[in-house]
């Protein structure tokens, strides 16, 4: 659990310290005072980057040259975690007084579930948004998956550079160098696909249980994962992969990019038997995404035997009262939750008792 957060020269803050408690923490304040920035700082420590800024420098307070984020944790293998960014030198992380040399080693130390209004892109946006969502989640739990993903991306980058070179020379043929790349690519690609299939099944189980508990009318939710190359064994996968690349090599060289693999896999979200993207309102997208996040948290708890910290930015936006009450019934029992809001009356309207002593109100002004 997160005990304390201190930021310096971060976004609108010169310096601020915030103490958190177990249970529900409400970060209260008007628009523009930095509520979301508090969540962004926690996210940065856990994932080494922002969920909204394109560059780390965008988070530095105007007129300053650096920012610092310090956190204290309990019931965690790391007790003190610090993230620093200096415009001229980049970022550095220090966990329990040890400098972290690889960013990939940080991901997963603090299990975290985060939702913001921008997550609307996951359910309503293009396929790349869904792939990125599941890649981030699985990487938080599985270090081998993250390593395979990084290897795959490096090899594809080199392969695409070779395709560009062949295109410039107008050599439209399958080369030994391409074959070497493809032989190296097949094993991590197969493992990525297998891992995605396994986690899609896990999500379907937990998401199904959440929907069954939230709706009495038999409403169902389902995730269909469709890889661009499907095979039951690594040998079959390699043969299919090599066959597709050889048959379509001229097209790849003309377009100068790899056309097969995990970058082209699809996730389709269904409510009952209809794809969510085809008909759902903004409120239905928000409800679906919030239940998906709760399923994410349950999977983390099941696999790691450790409940994550939940971060909800503007949780009640787009949710009607009935749907928000379905969510709150499940959120209230979590070990630690951080929720931003502009109005305590909004909490009461959606079913949270601000005077009952169960909420830790943190006012940002």
Secondary structure, DSSP 8 states (H G I E B T S, - for coil): -EEEEEEEEETTEEEEEEE--SEEEEEE--TTSSHHHHHHHHHHHHHSS-SS-SSGGGGB-TT-SEEEEEEEESSSS-SEEEEEEETTTEEEEEETTEEES-GGGTTTSS-EEEE-GGGHHHHHS-HHHHHHHHHHHHHHH-HHHHHHHHHHHHHHHHHHHHHHHHHHHT--S--HHHHHHHHHHHHHHHHHHHHHHHHHHHHHHHHHHHHHHH-SS---EEEEEE-SS--SSHHHHHHHHHHHHHHTHHHHHHHTS--SSGGG-EEEEEETTEEHHHH--HHHHHHHHHHHHHHHHHHHHHHHSS--EEEESSTTTT--HHHHHHHHHHHTTSSEEEEEES-HHHHHHTT--TTSS-EEEEE--
